[in-house]
């Protein structure tokens, strides 16, 4: 097996744009972390024609998947938590090639988690938390308890990731294990929803109240990124201007509901501007600096 693996990655290490090669091996027969393959070879390149390429190999009944990824793809996965398995391979896989200590520096960055990047991730997770909670609440009051359950479970996942990021760590695949150590109260909420003995309707009712409290508790931290963007200018923002501004940060889809939540909580004010029709006004948004200052104390 080792010879087979070496034959696969040896040529890659000779290519000048290859920065690192990592291997992740399955730990048990049905290990989904490696997509049921015996091993994963992750080849990180400086650039390439494709940002992510996958090749499957087999030798003597042993299966290996090779993922060839660009550094920009790795950064995207990291920024958006869009491929946590790959991040797990990068963090916990065995390094067999490391040009100019790329992987060593990458892991150090994972430990440090720059403040600016952290604030962006918090904003993204908070907007998704607001959306999932609002959807779950609506479905609950409509009597669709199983659908509400699904939304609240997702809301709790975003709440868990928020708790991890708040403490300066990247959420890993085993996020609930992280949360159990960092914020056991949130872990308890999840456990009560999933394994509680009470009827589903009752569990949801209790969780909605707890979630409402957690949302209010995390509001100042969760909205800091959006509010800092809005403070870049003194004038009010149209929703489309804000949508374009936050599109890169991956929460433009949930922007409208997040703005309404902050309006209700008093951190954002409405400014009405006349249209040509006069009786109809454009609705624009501006940070209430005084209320924000009061909320921060």
C-alpha positions as CSV (number, residue, x, y, z in Angstrom):
1,X,0.0,0.0,0.0
2,X,2.8,2.4,0.9
3,X,4.5,1.8,-2.4
4,X,1.2,2.4,-4.2
5,X,0.7,5.7,-2.3
6,X,4.3,6.8,-2.9
7,X,3.9,6.2,-6.7
8,X,0.8,8.4,-6.7
9,X,2.2,11.4,-5.0
10,X,5.9,11.3,-5.9
11,X,5.5,13.1,-9.2
12,X,3.3,15.7,-7.6
13,X,6.0,16.7,-5.1
14,X,8.4,17.4,-8.0
15,X,6.1,20.0,-9.4
16,X,7.1,23.5,-8.4
17,X,3.6,24.7,-7.6
18,X,2.9,21.8,-5.2
19,X,2.9,23.2,-1.7
20,X,1.9,20.2,0.4
21,X,0.7,16.6,0.3
22,X,-1.4,15.2,3.2
23,X,-2.7,11.7,3.7
24,X,-5.7,10.8,5.7
25,X,-6.4,7.1,6.3
26,X,-9.7,5.5,7.4
27,X,-9.8,4.5,11.0
28,X,-12.6,1.8,10.7
29,X,-14.3,-0.1,7.9
30,X,-17.3,2.2,7.5
31,X,-15.4,5.5,8.0
32,X,-17.4,8.2,6.2
33,X,-14.6,10.8,7.0
34,X,-12.7,9.4,4.0
35,X,-15.8,8.9,1.8
36,X,-15.4,5.1,2.5
37,X,-12.0,5.1,0.7
38,X,-9.0,3.4,2.4
39,X,-7.1,6.7,2.2
40,X,-7.3,10.3,0.9
41,X,-4.4,12.1,-0.7
42,X,-4.8,15.9,-0.5
43,X,-2.4,17.8,-2.8
44,X,-2.4,21.5,-2.3
45,X,-1.2,23.6,-5.2
46,X,-0.4,27.3,-5.5
47,X,-2.7,27.6,-8.6
48,X,-4.1,25.5,-11.3
49,X,-6.4,25.2,-14.3
50,X,-9.0,23.8,-11.9
51,X,-9.5,24.9,-8.3
52,X,-10.5,21.4,-7.2
53,X,-9.8,18.1,-9.1
54,X,-10.6,14.6,-7.9
55,X,-9.0,11.3,-9.1
56,X,-10.0,7.8,-7.9
57,X,-7.4,4.9,-7.9
58,X,-7.5,1.3,-6.9
59,X,-4.6,-1.2,-6.3
60,X,-4.9,-4.7,-4.9
61,X,-8.4,-4.0,-3.6
62,X,-7.2,-0.8,-1.9
63,X,-9.0,2.5,-2.9
64,X,-7.5,5.9,-2.7
65,X,-9.0,9.3,-3.7
66,X,-6.7,12.1,-4.6
67,X,-8.0,15.7,-4.2
68,X,-5.9,18.3,-6.0
69,X,-6.9,21.7,-4.7
70,X,-5.6,25.3,-5.1
71,X,-4.8,27.5,-2.1
72,X,-7.7,29.8,-3.0
73,X,-10.1,26.8,-2.8
74,X,-8.6,25.9,0.7
75,X,-9.2,29.5,1.8
76,X,-12.8,29.5,0.5
77,X,-13.5,26.2,2.4
78,X,-12.0,27.8,5.5
79,X,-13.8,31.1,5.3
80,X,-17.3,29.5,4.6
81,X,-17.0,26.1,6.4
82,X,-18.3,24.7,3.1
83,X,-16.1,21.5,3.3
84,X,-15.4,20.6,6.9
85,X,-14.2,17.1,6.0
86,X,-11.4,18.7,3.8
87,X,-10.4,21.0,6.7
88,X,-10.3,17.9,9.0
89,X,-7.9,16.2,6.5
90,X,-5.7,19.3,6.5
91,X,-5.7,19.6,10.2
92,X,-5.4,16.0,11.3
93,X,-3.9,14.3,8.2
94,X,-0.3,13.1,8.1
95,X,1.9,15.6,6.2
96,X,4.2,13.8,3.8
97,X,5.4,16.8,1.9
98,X,5.5,20.5,3.0
99,X,7.2,23.1,0.8
100,X,8.4,26.1,2.6
101,X,6.4,25.1,5.7
102,X,3.1,25.9,4.0
103,X,1.2,23.4,6.2
104,X,3.0,24.4,9.3
105,X,2.0,28.1,8.7
106,X,-1.6,27.0,7.7
107,X,-2.0,25.2,11.1
108,X,-0.6,28.2,13.0
109,X,-3.2,30.3,11.2
110,X,-5.9,27.9,12.3
111,X,-4.8,28.3,15.9
112,X,-4.6,32.1,15.8
113,X,-7.8,32.7,13.8
114,X,-7.3,36.4,12.9
115,X,-9.8,38.8,14.6
116,X,-11.1,40.4,11.3
117,X,-11.8,37.0,9.8
118,X,-13.4,35.8,13.0
119,X,-15.8,38.8,13.0
120,X,-16.8,38.0,9.4
121,X,-17.5,34.3,10.3
122,X,-19.5,35.4,13.3
123,X,-21.7,37.7,11.2
124,X,-22.3,34.9,8.7
125,X,-23.2,32.3,11.4
126,X,-25.4,34.8,13.2
127,X,-27.4,35.7,10.1
128,X,-28.0,32.0,9.4
129,X,-29.0,31.5,13.1
130,X,-31.6,34.3,12.8
131,X,-33.0,32.8,9.6
132,X,-33.2,29.2,10.8
133,X,-34.8,30.3,14.2
134,X,-37.4,32.5,12.4
135,X,-38.3,29.7,10.0
136,X,-38.5,27.2,12.8
137,X,-40.7,29.5,14.9
138,X,-43.1,30.1,12.0
139,X,-43.4,26.3,11.3
140,X,-44.0,25.6,15.0
141,X,-46.9,28.0,15.2
142,X,-48.4,26.6,12.0
143,X,-48.3,23.1,13.6
144,X,-45.6,21.6,11.4
145,X,-43.6,20.2,14.2
146,X,-41.2,17.9,12.3
147,X,-40.3,20.7,9.9
148,X,-39.8,23.1,12.8
149,X,-37.6,20.4,14.5
150,X,-35.4,20.3,11.4
151,X,-35.0,24.1,11.4
152,X,-34.3,24.4,15.1
153,X,-31.6,21.7,14.9
154,X,-29.9,23.7,12.1
155,X,-30.3,26.9,14.3
156,X,-28.6,25.1,17.2
157,X,-25.7,24.1,14.8
158,X,-25.2,27.7,13.9
159,X,-25.4,28.7,17.6
160,X,-22.8,26.0,18.4
161,X,-20.4,27.3,15.7
162,X,-20.9,30.8,17.0
163,X,-19.8,29.7,20.5
164,X,-16.7,28.0,19.1
165,X,-15.7,31.0,16.9
166,X,-16.3,33.4,19.7
167,X,-13.6,31.7,21.7
168,X,-11.1,32.0,18.8
169,X,-11.3,28.5,17.3
170,X,-12.4,27.2,13.9
171,X,-15.5,24.9,14.1
172,X,-14.4,21.3,13.3
173,X,-16.4,18.4,12.0
174,X,-17.0,17.3,15.7
175,X,-18.4,20.7,16.6
176,X,-20.6,19.3,19.4
177,X,-17.6,17.8,21.1
178,X,-16.0,21.3,21.0
179,X,-19.1,22.9,22.4
180,X,-19.5,20.4,25.2
181,X,-16.2,21.6,26.6
182,X,-16.6,25.4,25.8
183,X,-20.3,26.1,26.4
184,X,-22.1,23.1,27.9
185,X,-25.4,25.0,28.1
186,X,-25.7,25.0,24.3
187,X,-24.8,21.3,24.2
188,X,-27.5,20.7,26.7
189,X,-30.1,22.4,24.6
190,X,-29.2,20.2,21.6
191,X,-29.3,17.1,23.7
192,X,-32.7,18.0,25.1
193,X,-34.2,18.6,21.7
194,X,-32.8,15.4,20.1
195,X,-33.0,12.9,23.0
196,X,-35.6,14.4,25.3
197,X,-38.5,12.2,26.4
198,X,-41.2,14.9,26.3
199,X,-43.5,15.2,23.3
200,X,-41.9,16.9,20.4
201,X,-44.3,19.9,20.6
202,X,-43.3,20.5,24.3
203,X,-39.5,20.2,23.5
204,X,-39.8,22.7,20.6
205,X,-41.8,25.1,22.8
206,X,-39.0,25.1,25.5
207,X,-36.2,25.3,22.8
208,X,-37.9,28.3,21.1
209,X,-37.8,30.2,24.4
210,X,-34.2,29.2,25.1
211,X,-33.2,30.1,21.5
212,X,-34.8,33.5,21.8
213,X,-32.7,34.2,24.9
214,X,-29.5,33.0,23.1
215,X,-30.2,35.2,20.1
216,X,-30.5,38.2,22.3
217,X,-27.4,37.3,24.2
218,X,-25.3,36.9,20.9
219,X,-26.9,39.9,19.1
220,X,-24.2,42.5,19.9
221,X,-21.4,40.1,18.9
222,X,-23.3,38.6,15.9
223,X,-24.3,41.9,14.3
224,X,-20.9,43.7,14.8
225,X,-19.6,42.9,11.3
226,X,-22.7,44.2,9.5
227,X,-22.9,47.3,11.7
228,X,-19.2,48.1,11.1
229,X,-19.9,47.9,7.3
230,X,-22.9,50.2,7.7
231,X,-20.8,52.7,9.6
232,X,-18.5,53.1,6.6
233,X,-20.6,56.0,5.5
234,X,-22.9,58.5,7.3
235,X,-25.8,58.1,4.9
236,X,-28.5,55.4,5.0
237,X,-28.1,52.3,2.9
238,X,-30.6,50.7,0.6
239,X,-31.0,47.0,1.0
240,X,-29.5,46.4,-2.5
241,X,-26.4,48.4,-1.6
242,X,-25.9,46.4,1.5
243,X,-26.6,43.1,-0.3
244,X,-23.8,43.9,-2.8
245,X,-21.5,44.9,0.0
246,X,-21.9,41.7,2.0
247,X,-22.2,39.3,-0.9
248,X,-18.5,38.3,-0.6
249,X,-19.1,37.4,3.1
250,X,-21.8,34.8,2.2
251,X,-24.8,36.1,4.1
252,X,-26.5,38.3,1.5
253,X,-29.3,35.7,1.3
254,X,-30.3,36.2,4.9
255,X,-29.7,40.0,4.9
256,X,-33.3,41.1,4.8
257,X,-34.4,39.1,7.9
258,X,-31.2,40.1,9.7
259,X,-31.9,43.8,9.1
260,X,-35.5,43.4,10.3
261,X,-34.3,41.6,13.5
262,X,-31.8,44.5,14.2
263,X,-34.5,47.1,13.5
264,X,-36.8,45.4,16.0
265,X,-34.0,45.3,18.5
266,X,-33.3,49.0,18.0
267,X,-29.7,48.7,16.6
268,X,-30.7,49.8,13.1
269,X,-33.0,52.7,12.2
270,X,-35.3,53.1,9.2
271,X,-34.9,56.2,7.1
272,X,-37.7,56.9,4.5
273,X,-36.9,58.6,1.3
274,X,-39.5,59.9,-1.1
275,X,-40.0,58.3,-4.5
276,X,-41.4,59.9,-7.6
277,X,-44.8,58.7,-6.5
278,X,-44.5,60.8,-3.3
279,X,-46.9,58.6,-1.3
280,X,-44.5,55.7,-1.6
281,X,-41.1,55.8,0.2
282,X,-37.9,54.0,-0.2
283,X,-36.9,52.2,3.0
284,X,-33.3,52.7,3.9
285,X,-31.2,51.6,6.9
286,X,-28.8,53.4,9.1
287,X,-27.0,52.4,12.4
288,X,-28.4,54.1,15.5
289,X,-25.0,55.0,16.9
290,X,-26.4,56.0,20.3
291,X,-28.4,52.8,20.8
292,X,-25.4,50.7,19.7
293,X,-23.2,52.5,22.2
294,X,-25.7,51.9,25.0
295,X,-26.1,48.2,24.0
296,X,-22.3,47.7,24.2
297,X,-22.3,48.6,27.9
